[in-house]
Amino acid sequence: MHIISSRLVGELVHPNTARCIQCTIHRNFSTTKTLSELRKLSTVKIVDNSLIGKKASESGKKVKILQVYTRNQVARVGDKVLLSIQKERKKAYIVGCVQKPKAMQPRFDSNNAVLIDETGAPIGTRIRVPLPSHLRGVSGDFTKILSIATKFV
């Protein structure tokens, strides 16, 4: 297929069309795999009924991870992270991941997090999504989070 230049400077068009739709498709096409892990600047969904979590979901602004508190900087289910939510910094625990889980662990449709305060207690009073049941055996302060959960998978 031959490309000819148009009258406009810098724009290339095909002879039969005003714009090259295929070029836009080819520009957005990528063969690399997506990053299937939670790192810095990954987006998460707040799943408790805290006031700040409700405001973030209603406003439509993305909640992003600023810091992952693990040695290799990759967050999995049960890891503590620092989030940027409504121009504030809040700590949270990851309770669901889209990434490929370990054996016998459920896979979720979205990356879920539960907000906590400085003492490690959850800010909300209810968790709206099912939690993975293997969190009962994970080391850390999950007893308060597990007590406000209503469903387990």
Z-matrix of the N, CA and C atoms (Angstrom, degrees):
N
C 1 1.435
C 2 1.525 1 107.86
N 3 1.265 2 117.58 1 131.05
C 4 1.460 3 122.32 2 -177.58
C 5 1.520 4 109.76 3 -93.92
N 6 1.298 5 115.67 4 141.32
C 7 1.458 6 121.22 5 177.77
C 8 1.520 7 108.04 6 -112.08
N 9 1.311 8 115.91 7 130.62
C 10 1.464 9 119.56 8 177.22
C 11 1.517 10 108.92 9 -117.32
N 12 1.298 11 117.68 10 153.52
C 13 1.461 12 120.22 11 -179.91
C 14 1.521 13 109.25 12 -82.96
N 15 1.307 14 115.67 13 147.12
C 16 1.466 15 120.41 14 179.87
C 17 1.522 16 109.41 15 -94.11
N 18 1.304 17 114.50 16 -175.16
C 19 1.458 18 119.25 17 179.75
C 20 1.515 19 111.82 18 -71.25
N 21 1.338 20 116.55 19 -29.42
C 22 1.454 21 119.74 20 178.41
C 23 1.522 22 109.49 21 -73.71
N 24 1.277 23 116.66 22 141.01
C 25 1.462 24 121.46 23 -176.33
C 26 1.520 25 109.37 24 -73.05
N 27 1.301 26 116.73 25 129.89
C 28 1.454 27 122.24 26 174.67
C 29 1.509 28 115.48 27 84.60
N 30 1.312 29 120.93 28 -5.92
C 31 1.457 30 121.70 29 -178.81
C 32 1.525 31 108.79 30 -102.66
N 33 1.307 32 115.73 31 130.44
C 34 1.453 33 121.07 32 178.48
C 35 1.519 34 108.83 33 -108.99
N 36 1.329 35 116.95 34 135.12
C 37 1.459 36 121.06 35 -179.80
C 38 1.518 37 109.49 36 -132.01
N 39 1.316 38 115.07 37 158.86
C 40 1.448 39 120.94 38 173.99
C 41 1.532 40 108.24 39 -81.94
N 42 1.307 41 117.34 40 156.92
C 43 1.468 42 119.34 41 -176.60
C 44 1.521 43 114.26 42 -61.11
N 45 1.354 44 118.29 43 -31.67
C 46 1.454 45 120.22 44 -173.19
C 47 1.522 46 113.77 45 -95.61
N 48 1.317 47 118.93 46 -13.85
C 49 1.458 48 120.44 47 -175.58
C 50 1.512 49 110.60 48 -126.00
N 51 1.318 50 114.66 49 158.02
C 52 1.468 51 119.33 50 177.66
C 53 1.524 52 110.45 51 -75.23
N 54 1.309 53 117.12 52 -34.15
C 55 1.456 54 122.11 53 178.11
C 56 1.515 55 108.67 54 -131.47
N 57 1.271 56 115.19 55 155.39
C 58 1.451 57 119.27 56 176.28
C 59 1.517 58 108.98 57 -94.71
N 60 1.310 59 116.59 58 101.36
C 61 1.460 60 120.78 59 -179.97
C 62 1.517 61 109.49 60 -70.42
N 63 1.299 62 117.92 61 -35.87
C 64 1.459 63 120.62 62 179.93
C 65 1.521 64 111.54 63 -63.36
N 66 1.317 65 118.07 64 -35.95
C 67 1.462 66 120.14 65 179.82
C 68 1.518 67 110.79 66 -64.11
N 69 1.337 68 117.26 67 -35.99
C 70 1.458 69 118.84 68 177.68
C 71 1.512 70 110.79 69 -69.43
N 72 1.315 71 116.86 70 -35.75
C 73 1.459 72 119.91 71 177.15
C 74 1.518 73 109.83 72 -67.29
N 75 1.310 74 117.24 73 -43.84
C 76 1.460 75 120.43 74 -179.20
C 77 1.527 76 111.16 75 -65.72
N 78 1.316 77 117.39 76 -33.31
C 79 1.457 78 120.13 77 -179.84
C 80 1.526 79 110.92 78 -67.80
N 81 1.329 80 118.57 79 -34.05
C 82 1.456 81 122.20 80 -178.35
C 83 1.518 82 112.94 81 -89.82
N 84 1.317 83 118.64 82 -3.65
C 85 1.453 84 122.14 83 -177.82
C 86 1.520 85 109.55 84 -85.84
N 87 1.331 86 116.50 85 135.68
C 88 1.458 87 120.73 86 -179.79
C 89 1.515 88 109.11 87 -137.75
N 90 1.319 89 116.99 88 142.13
C 91 1.461 90 120.72 89 179.76
C 92 1.515 91 112.24 90 -102.11
N 93 1.326 92 118.97 91 -1.14
C 94 1.448 93 120.69 92 179.86
C 95 1.516 94 110.32 93 -81.71
N 96 1.332 95 116.14 94 151.27
C 97 1.447 96 121.24 95 178.92
C 98 1.520 97 110.32 96 -73.01
N 99 1.334 98 116.16 97 148.29
C 100 1.451 99 119.39 98 175.23
C 101 1.514 100 109.17 99 -75.84
N 102 1.302 101 116.00 100 154.96
C 103 1.454 102 121.33 101 -179.70
C 104 1.516 103 108.62 102 -74.98
N 105 1.315 104 117.18 103 113.08
C 106 1.458 105 120.44 104 -174.71
C 107 1.518 106 111.04 105 -102.87
N 108 1.314 107 115.92 106 49.53
C 109 1.454 108 120.60 107 175.98
C 110 1.519 109 108.30 108 -149.83
N 111 1.323 110 115.68 109 159.64
C 112 1.454 111 120.52 110 -179.23
C 113 1.525 112 109.11 111 -93.84
N 114 1.305 113 115.69 112 114.16
C 115 1.458 114 123.12 113 177.50
C 116 1.521 115 108.33 114 -126.57
N 117 1.324 116 116.14 115 -168.50
C 118 1.459 117 120.11 116 176.39
C 119 1.528 118 109.72 117 -60.08
N 120 1.317 119 115.57 118 142.34
C 121 1.468 120 125.84 119 179.11
C 122 1.524 121 114.06 120 67.83
N 123 1.335 122 118.27 121 14.39
C 124 1.461 123 120.53 122 170.25
C 125 1.529 124 108.17 123 -76.90
N 126 1.313 125 116.87 124 149.46
C 127 1.459 126 120.13 125 -179.98
C 128 1.522 127 110.23 126 -94.26
N 129 1.319 128 115.84 127 144.88
C 130 1.463 129 122.81 128 178.04
C 131 1.520 130 109.18 129 -132.44
N 132 1.323 131 115.47 130 165.87
C 133 1.457 132 122.32 131 178.05
C 134 1.526 133 107.91 132 -116.18
N 135 1.323 134 116.85 133 130.84
C 136 1.462 135 121.57 134 178.71
C 137 1.524 136 107.75 135 -81.53
N 138 1.338 137 116.54 136 125.52
C 139 1.465 138 119.66 137 -172.47
C 140 1.529 139 113.48 138 -112.75
N 141 1.334 140 118.34 139 6.01
C 142 1.457 141 118.29 140 174.27
C 143 1.526 142 109.64 141 -97.03
N 144 1.316 143 116.29 142 175.20
C 145 1.461 144 119.38 143 -176.10
C 146 1.529 145 111.91 144 -99.32
N 147 1.310 146 117.30 145 33.27
C 148 1.459 147 120.50 146 177.93
C 149 1.525 148 109.63 147 -70.40
N 150 1.317 149 116.04 148 155.41
C 151 1.456 150 121.59 149 -176.85
C 152 1.525 151 111.40 150 -64.33
N 153 1.322 152 117.13 151 -42.94
C 154 1.464 153 120.71 152 -179.12
C 155 1.533 154 111.02 153 -68.76
N 156 1.335 155 116.99 154 -32.70
C 157 1.462 156 120.75 155 176.46
C 158 1.514 157 112.17 156 -68.07
N 159 1.342 158 116.31 157 -38.45
C 160 1.468 159 120.29 158 177.41
C 161 1.522 160 111.08 159 -65.99
N 162 1.339 161 116.32 160 -42.00
C 163 1.467 162 119.76 161 179.84
C 164 1.524 163 111.02 162 -64.00
N 165 1.325 164 116.40 163 -38.20
C 166 1.467 165 119.73 164 -179.79
C 167 1.521 166 111.29 165 -67.29
N 168 1.314 167 117.95 166 -39.68
C 169 1.463 168 119.65 167 -179.96
C 170 1.528 169 111.52 168 -72.87
N 171 1.328 170 117.83 169 -33.37
C 172 1.460 171 120.56 170 178.81
C 173 1.523 172 111.93 171 -72.16
N 174 1.338 173 116.59 172 -36.10
C 175 1.464 174 119.02 173 -178.29
C 176 1.520 175 111.98 174 -76.19
N 177 1.316 176 117.62 175 -21.21
C 178 1.454 177 120.69 176 178.69
C 179 1.516 178 113.74 177 83.58
N 180 1.328 179 117.96 178 3.63
C 181 1.457 180 120.46 179 178.41
C 182 1.523 181 109.25 180 -76.80
N 183 1.323 182 115.69 181 144.47
C 184 1.454 183 120.49 182 -177.90
C 185 1.521 184 110.91 183 -77.59
N 186 1.319 185 115.29 184 142.24
C 187 1.459 186 122.13 185 174.37
C 188 1.523 187 106.60 186 -98.80
N 189 1.327 188 116.72 187 121.45
C 190 1.462 189 120.71 188 -174.19
C 191 1.517 190 111.22 189 -116.58
N 192 1.321 191 115.00 190 152.41
C 193 1.456 192 121.71 191 177.10
C 194 1.525 193 108.54 192 -83.75
N 195 1.334 194 116.18 193 127.68
C 196 1.462 195 120.95 194 177.12
C 197 1.524 196 112.41 195 -98.47
N 198 1.322 197 116.88 196 -34.36
C 199 1.463 198 120.97 197 -177.12
C 200 1.520 199 109.03 198 -147.92
N 201 1.326 200 116.19 199 139.88
C 202 1.457 201 121.87 200 175.78
C 203 1.519 202 106.89 201 -112.50
N 204 1.328 203 117.36 202 125.33
C 205 1.458 204 121.86 203 -176.14
C 206 1.533 205 111.22 204 -91.11
N 207 1.322 206 117.03 205 55.96
C 208 1.462 207 121.89 206 172.09
C 209 1.519 208 108.30 207 -130.58
N 210 1.317 209 115.71 208 167.94
C 211 1.461 210 120.73 209 -175.71
C 212 1.521 211 112.09 210 -68.27
N 213 1.349 212 117.46 211 -39.72
C 214 1.461 213 120.31 212 -176.49
C 215 1.532 214 113.40 213 -97.54
N 216 1.342 215 117.98 214 8.37
C 217 1.463 216 123.83 215 176.03
C 218 1.531 217 113.56 216 62.00
N 219 1.339 218 117.80 217 26.42
C 220 1.459 219 122.91 218 175.50
C 221 1.520 220 107.62 219 -120.72
N 222 1.329 221 117.17 220 125.96
C 223 1.461 222 121.58 221 -176.78
C 224 1.524 223 110.68 222 -95.42
N 225 1.305 224 115.26 223 137.62
C 226 1.461 225 123.55 224 173.35
C 227 1.525 226 108.01 225 -124.97
N 228 1.313 227 116.50 226 -176.26
C 229 1.462 228 120.45 227 178.84
C 230 1.532 229 108.86 228 -63.49
N 231 1.326 230 115.99 229 127.84
C 232 1.446 231 122.00 230 179.23
C 233 1.519 232 114.48 231 98.29
N 234 1.315 233 118.57 232 -1.29
C 235 1.465 234 121.40 233 -179.08
C 236 1.522 235 110.64 234 -91.30
N 237 1.321 236 114.48 235 151.41
C 238 1.459 237 122.14 236 179.78
C 239 1.523 238 109.12 237 -92.98
N 240 1.341 239 116.59 238 135.63
C 241 1.461 240 121.91 239 -178.79
C 242 1.529 241 109.43 240 -135.26
N 243 1.331 242 115.87 241 163.09
C 244 1.450 243 122.97 242 172.89
C 245 1.520 244 107.56 243 -108.56
N 246 1.343 245 116.70 244 127.30
C 247 1.458 246 121.80 245 -174.85
C 248 1.524 247 111.45 246 -112.52
N 249 1.317 248 115.62 247 153.52
C 250 1.451 249 122.60 248 170.52
C 251 1.522 250 106.78 249 -105.00
N 252 1.335 251 116.39 250 111.29
C 253 1.454 252 121.23 251 -176.49
C 254 1.526 253 109.17 252 -137.30
N 255 1.326 254 117.13 253 122.61
C 256 1.465 255 123.87 254 179.86
C 257 1.528 256 111.73 255 52.61
N 258 1.319 257 116.55 256 45.66
C 259 1.469 258 124.14 257 -179.80
C 260 1.520 259 112.99 258 59.91
N 261 1.329 260 116.54 259 26.36
C 262 1.463 261 122.81 260 175.39
C 263 1.510 262 108.40 261 -127.13
N 264 1.316 263 115.73 262 162.79
C 265 1.462 264 121.67 263 175.30
C 266 1.518 265 108.96 264 -109.84
N 267 1.315 266 116.14 265 123.56
C 268 1.457 267 121.63 266 179.80
C 269 1.520 268 108.81 267 -131.69
N 270 1.331 269 115.92 268 146.65
C 271 1.462 270 120.77 269 175.44
C 272 1.525 271 108.35 270 -88.80
N 273 1.330 272 115.45 271 152.47
C 274 1.460 273 120.32 272 -178.22
C 275 1.520 274 109.48 273 -153.90
N 276 1.327 275 115.49 274 161.96
C 277 1.456 276 122.76 275 171.29
C 278 1.522 277 108.43 276 -108.13
N 279 1.318 278 116.38 277 138.48
C 280 1.462 279 121.86 278 175.20
C 281 1.527 280 107.69 279 -79.61
N 282 1.338 281 116.66 280 125.40
C 283 1.462 282 120.65 281 -179.37
C 284 1.523 283 112.56 282 -119.53
N 285 1.330 284 118.12 283 3.66
C 286 1.458 285 121.17 284 176.41
C 287 1.512 286 109.85 285 -167.20
N 288 1.348 287 116.59 286 135.89
C 289 1.468 288 121.14 287 -178.03
C 290 1.519 289 110.49 288 -130.31
N 291 1.325 290 115.31 289 147.56
C 292 1.453 291 121.42 290 174.77
C 293 1.522 292 109.94 291 -79.98
N 294 1.328 293 116.72 292 -26.34
C 295 1.465 294 120.82 293 -175.29
C 296 1.525 295 111.81 294 -61.58
N 297 1.303 296 115.83 295 162.81
C 298 1.456 297 121.47 296 -179.39
C 299 1.524 298 109.26 297 -63.77
N 300 1.339 299 117.46 298 119.08
C 301 1.463 300 119.53 299 -175.65
C 302 1.525 301 111.75 300 -83.31
N 303 1.316 302 114.63 301 174.56
C 304 1.456 303 120.73 302 173.55
C 305 1.526 304 108.08 303 -71.28
N 306 1.314 305 116.19 304 174.64
C 307 1.467 306 120.64 305 -177.03
C 308 1.528 307 110.89 306 -63.09
N 309 1.306 308 115.87 307 140.71
C 310 1.470 309 124.56 308 176.59
C 311 1.527 310 113.10 309 63.15
N 312 1.318 311 118.11 310 29.59
C 313 1.450 312 121.91 311 175.23
C 314 1.525 313 108.32 312 -121.75
N 315 1.321 314 118.22 313 142.50
C 316 1.471 315 119.99 314 -176.89
C 317 1.522 316 112.36 315 -72.87
N 318 1.317 317 115.42 316 153.22
C 319 1.460 318 122.33 317 175.71
C 320 1.525 319 108.00 318 -107.14
N 321 1.317 320 117.48 319 137.64
C 322 1.456 321 121.86 320 -174.61
C 323 1.522 322 110.73 321 -107.09
N 324 1.335 323 115.76 322 162.48
C 325 1.462 324 121.63 323 178.53
C 326 1.519 325 112.51 324 -81.05
N 327 1.328 326 116.98 325 -22.38
C 328 1.463 327 120.80 326 -179.60
C 329 1.520 328 109.13 327 -141.09
N 330 1.326 329 115.12 328 162.67
C 331 1.457 330 121.07 329 176.20
C 332 1.520 331 107.78 330 -83.89
N 333 1.327 332 117.32 331 115.16
C 334 1.461 333 122.31 332 -173.12
C 335 1.520 334 110.42 333 -108.58
N 336 1.336 335 116.15 334 145.03
C 337 1.458 336 121.91 335 178.27
C 338 1.515 337 109.77 336 -140.94
N 339 1.347 338 115.74 337 150.73
C 340 1.457 339 123.24 338 176.26
C 341 1.524 340 107.38 339 -117.49
N 342 1.340 341 116.99 340 124.73
C 343 1.458 342 121.67 341 -178.66
C 344 1.522 343 110.92 342 -73.45
N 345 1.337 344 116.06 343 141.91
C 346 1.463 345 121.46 344 177.29
C 347 1.523 346 108.54 345 -129.35
N 348 1.335 347 116.01 346 159.64
C 349 1.460 348 119.52 347 175.78
C 350 1.525 349 109.40 348 -94.68
N 351 1.330 350 117.22 349 -169.36
C 352 1.467 351 121.01 350 -174.82
C 353 1.530 352 112.80 351 -66.75
N 354 1.333 353 117.63 352 -27.06
C 355 1.467 354 120.08 353 -179.77
C 356 1.523 355 112.66 354 -84.92
N 357 1.322 356 117.87 355 -8.51
C 358 1.461 357 121.16 356 179.86
C 359 1.513 358 113.76 357 97.92
N 360 1.324 359 116.99 358 2.06
C 361 1.467 360 120.77 359 178.38
C 362 1.524 361 109.15 360 -85.46
N 363 1.324 362 118.23 361 142.80
C 364 1.469 363 119.86 362 179.00
C 365 1.524 364 111.44 363 -66.88
N 366 1.339 365 116.03 364 145.12
C 367 1.460 366 121.40 365 -179.01
C 368 1.528 367 110.59 366 -76.20
N 369 1.317 368 117.43 367 -39.57
C 370 1.462 369 121.53 368 -179.56
C 371 1.519 370 111.66 369 -81.94
N 372 1.346 371 115.01 370 173.29
C 373 1.464 372 120.25 371 179.13
C 374 1.521 373 112.91 372 -109.20
N 375 1.319 374 118.26 373 -11.52
C 376 1.466 375 123.34 374 178.62
C 377 1.518 376 109.34 375 -141.71
N 378 1.336 377 115.50 376 151.73
C 379 1.461 378 122.34 377 173.60
C 380 1.517 379 106.70 378 -114.26
N 381 1.335 380 116.59 379 127.23
C 382 1.463 381 121.41 380 -169.98
C 383 1.521 382 114.69 381 -86.27
N 384 1.321 383 119.65 382 -11.97
C 385 1.468 384 122.02 383 -177.18
C 386 1.524 385 109.34 384 -118.30
N 387 1.331 386 117.84 385 159.47
C 388 1.463 387 119.91 386 176.02
C 389 1.531 388 111.03 387 -67.62
N 390 1.318 389 116.19 388 142.36
C 391 1.458 390 122.28 389 177.33
C 392 1.522 391 109.78 390 -101.61
N 393 1.308 392 118.80 391 149.57
C 394 1.462 393 120.16 392 175.40
C 395 1.527 394 110.09 393 -68.41
N 396 1.313 395 116.32 394 135.77
C 397 1.461 396 120.02 395 -174.61
C 398 1.532 397 112.42 396 -73.50
N 399 1.321 398 118.13 397 -16.02
C 400 1.468 399 118.92 398 179.56
C 401 1.527 400 111.88 399 -73.31
N 402 1.348 401 118.23 400 -6.41
C 403 1.465 402 120.30 401 175.37
C 404 1.529 403 111.94 402 -67.11
N 405 1.312 404 117.06 403 -18.16
C 406 1.462 405 119.85 404 177.93
C 407 1.518 406 111.65 405 -64.57
N 408 1.332 407 117.09 406 -30.16
C 409 1.455 408 120.25 407 -178.43
C 410 1.517 409 114.32 408 -96.28
N 411 1.340 410 118.21 409 -4.00
C 412 1.457 411 121.63 410 -177.90
C 413 1.517 412 109.67 411 -77.53
N 414 1.339 413 116.17 412 137.49
C 415 1.458 414 119.24 413 178.15
C 416 1.522 415 109.16 414 -72.30
N 417 1.306 416 115.68 415 144.93
C 418 1.458 417 121.03 416 -176.93
C 419 1.517 418 109.32 417 132.77
N 420 1.296 419 116.87 418 -179.89
C 421 1.455 420 121.39 419 -177.53
C 422 1.519 421 110.33 420 -95.52
N 423 1.338 422 116.14 421 75.38
C 424 1.460 423 120.85 422 -179.63
C 425 1.514 424 112.54 423 -103.61
N 426 1.317 425 118.70 424 0.09
C 427 1.466 426 119.50 425 -175.50
C 428 1.522 427 111.36 426 -64.39
N 429 1.323 428 117.34 427 -39.03
C 430 1.465 429 119.68 428 179.78
C 431 1.522 430 110.84 429 -71.21
N 432 1.337 431 117.15 430 -37.40
C 433 1.462 432 120.57 431 178.00
C 434 1.523 433 110.44 432 -67.47
N 435 1.328 434 116.89 433 -41.67
C 436 1.464 435 119.87 434 179.81
C 437 1.523 436 111.60 435 -68.71
N 438 1.331 437 117.78 436 -28.07
C 439 1.459 438 119.24 437 -179.32
C 440 1.526 439 112.81 438 -73.70
N 441 1.343 440 118.74 439 -26.56
C 442 1.468 441 119.40 440 178.86
C 443 1.525 442 112.35 441 -92.85
N 444 1.336 443 117.95 442 -3.17
C 445 1.464 444 120.61 443 178.46
C 446 1.525 445 109.73 444 -78.18
N 447 1.329 446 115.84 445 146.22
C 448 1.457 447 120.57 446 -179.42
C 449 1.524 448 112.95 447 -104.14
N 450 1.338 449 117.03 448 -28.05
C 451 1.470 450 120.37 449 -177.73
C 452 1.518 451 109.72 450 -130.64
N 453 1.336 452 115.34 451 149.99
C 454 1.453 453 121.92 452 176.61
C 455 1.509 454 109.64 453 -130.63
N 456 1.329 455 116.40 454 148.47
C 457 1.460 456 121.65 455 178.16
C 458 1.504 457 108.30 456 -117.01
